[in-house]
Amino acid sequence: MKEKDCVYSIQAVDFPYIPTFLSFREGRAIVSAYAELPEKPELLMGDGCGINHP
């Protein structure tokens, strides 16, 4: 698997750091970067613990 495109977004963070709520801190930047992709991918991979978080 090869990286096809790379985009990034810098956003102000207005949500406190709470380990189980990282998507509330990082979600806006992720959605903004996704919108900048020239072609939308068939698959996005991300690091996350989901419901198995200790």
MODELLER restraints for C-alpha pairs under 7 A, 6 or more apart:
rsr = mdl.restraints
at = mdl.atoms
rsr.add(forms.Gaussian(group=physical.xy_distance, feature=features.Distance(at['CA:7:A'], at['CA:33:A']), mean=5.80, stdev=0.5))
rsr.add(forms.Gaussian(group=physical.xy_distance, feature=features.Distance(at['CA:7:A'], at['CA:36:A']), mean=6.78, stdev=0.5))
rsr.add(forms.Gaussian(group=physical.xy_distance, feature=features.Distance(at['CA:7:A'], at['CA:37:A']), mean=6.57, stdev=0.5))
rsr.add(forms.Gaussian(group=physical.xy_distance, feature=features.Distance(at['CA:8:A'], at['CA:33:A']), mean=5.12, stdev=0.5))
rsr.add(forms.Gaussian(group=physical.xy_distance, feature=features.Distance(at['CA:9:A'], at['CA:29:A']), mean=5.40, stdev=0.5))
rsr.add(forms.Gaussian(group=physical.xy_distance, feature=features.Distance(at['CA:9:A'], at['CA:32:A']), mean=6.32, stdev=0.5))
rsr.add(forms.Gaussian(group=physical.xy_distance, feature=features.Distance(at['CA:9:A'], at['CA:33:A']), mean=5.20, stdev=0.5))
rsr.add(forms.Gaussian(group=physical.xy_distance, feature=features.Distance(at['CA:10:A'], at['CA:29:A']), mean=6.48, stdev=0.5))
rsr.add(forms.Gaussian(group=physical.xy_distance, feature=features.Distance(at['CA:11:A'], at['CA:29:A']), mean=5.81, stdev=0.5))
rsr.add(forms.Gaussian(group=physical.xy_distance, feature=features.Distance(at['CA:13:A'], at['CA:25:A']), mean=6.18, stdev=0.5))
rsr.add(forms.Gaussian(group=physical.xy_distance, feature=features.Distance(at['CA:15:A'], at['CA:24:A']), mean=6.78, stdev=0.5))
rsr.add(forms.Gaussian(group=physical.xy_distance, feature=features.Distance(at['CA:15:A'], at['CA:25:A']), mean=5.48, stdev=0.5))
